[in-house]
Amino acid sequence: MADACTSEDDGAFVEVLRTQPGCIHIVITGALATPGASALQAAMLEALMAKPSRIHLDLTGLTDATPVGVAALATCITLARELTDGVGISVGGPPGRRALLRMMADR
């Protein structure tokens, strides 16, 4: 891990990791609500400024996501749509899967 940047807001923990050249991982743990959604979008904008070829969103530690959190995920994917190698998403348990399905249903 080359570097990391973290932000914790009201139960959501957002961590930005550079694990390999050209790829930035954004790890979200806890409940993704309004403050965490803002932290997630800020992390995505910061990651995009580094001009990676790929961004990976790790939702395996997500415990819940409000509609605001789901909207933030959708915004992040929209912001990253022009990346050469796109966006990857990992989901673990039911909260991550539900958030991903809600995001896709809202599109």
Legacy VTK file of the C-alpha trace (Angstrom):
# vtk DataFile Version 3.0
C-alpha trace
ASCII
DATASET POLYDATA
POINTS 107 float
0.000 0.000 0.000
1.677 3.154 -1.194
-0.489 5.606 0.716
-3.829 5.872 2.429
-6.270 8.623 3.300
-9.080 8.032 5.753
-12.252 9.810 6.807
-14.753 8.763 9.454
-18.184 10.368 9.741
-21.110 9.148 11.856
-20.496 5.435 11.475
-19.072 5.375 7.943
-15.364 4.929 7.465
-13.994 5.756 4.007
-10.417 4.801 3.204
-8.535 5.515 -0.021
-5.720 3.088 -0.806
-3.223 2.970 -3.634
-2.503 -0.731 -3.782
-1.036 -0.993 -7.268
-0.020 1.374 -10.073
-3.007 2.865 -11.866
-5.619 1.507 -9.444
-7.097 3.221 -6.421
-9.233 1.319 -3.922
-11.902 3.126 -1.927
-13.009 1.050 1.047
-16.305 1.897 2.753
-17.125 0.330 6.117
-20.003 0.956 8.498
-23.288 2.698 7.711
-23.252 4.970 4.668
-25.570 7.896 5.465
-25.391 11.647 4.776
-21.988 12.478 6.356
-20.386 9.293 5.036
-21.849 9.957 1.594
-20.096 13.330 1.543
-16.838 11.680 2.607
-17.248 9.057 -0.129
-17.785 11.670 -2.834
-14.796 13.677 -1.578
-12.677 10.506 -1.638
-13.793 9.765 -5.207
-12.938 13.278 -6.376
-9.535 13.024 -4.682
-8.923 9.652 -6.325
-9.896 10.960 -9.763
-7.430 13.841 -9.419
-4.651 11.223 -9.302
-5.676 10.118 -12.834
-5.900 6.363 -12.193
-6.901 3.950 -14.931
-9.240 2.115 -12.532
-11.042 2.726 -9.243
-12.314 -0.115 -7.115
-15.130 0.456 -4.598
-15.004 -2.067 -1.761
-18.393 -2.396 -0.048
-17.590 -5.631 1.813
-17.598 -3.817 5.165
-20.812 -1.881 4.550
-23.393 -2.430 7.288
-26.193 -0.199 5.932
-26.826 2.472 3.313
-29.500 5.146 3.372
-30.963 6.542 0.123
-28.416 9.377 0.385
-25.594 6.833 0.662
-26.927 4.886 -2.329
-27.128 8.123 -4.340
-23.505 8.872 -3.424
-22.456 5.467 -4.769
-24.287 6.199 -8.032
-22.607 9.607 -8.282
-19.191 8.023 -7.758
-19.761 5.542 -10.551
-20.970 8.312 -12.851
-17.906 10.432 -12.057
-15.591 7.532 -12.885
-17.266 6.355 -16.085
-14.492 7.731 -18.311
-11.672 5.767 -16.664
-9.718 3.541 -19.047
-10.252 0.376 -16.996
-13.511 1.442 -15.368
-14.857 0.905 -11.899
-14.857 -2.345 -9.946
-17.231 -3.029 -7.068
-16.867 -5.673 -4.357
-19.807 -6.513 -2.135
-19.781 -8.834 0.851
-22.943 -9.451 2.798
-26.525 -8.361 2.349
-26.005 -4.620 3.109
-23.554 -4.176 0.255
-25.695 -6.186 -2.143
-28.822 -4.229 -1.175
-27.034 -0.900 -1.687
-25.798 -1.987 -5.104
-29.226 -3.269 -6.157
-30.948 -0.078 -4.941
-28.417 2.009 -6.842
-29.030 0.050 -10.026
-32.822 0.208 -9.597
-32.684 4.000 -9.226
-30.812 4.481 -12.506
LINES 1 108
107 0 1 2 3 4 5 6 7 8 9 10 11 12 13 14 15 16 17 18 19 20 21 22 23 24 25 26 27 28 29 30 31 32 33 34 35 36 37 38 39 40 41 42 43 44 45 46 47 48 49 50 51 52 53 54 55 56 57 58 59 60 61 62 63 64 65 66 67 68 69 70 71 72 73 74 75 76 77 78 79 80 81 82 83 84 85 86 87 88 89 90 91 92 93 94 95 96 97 98 99 100 101 102 103 104 105 106
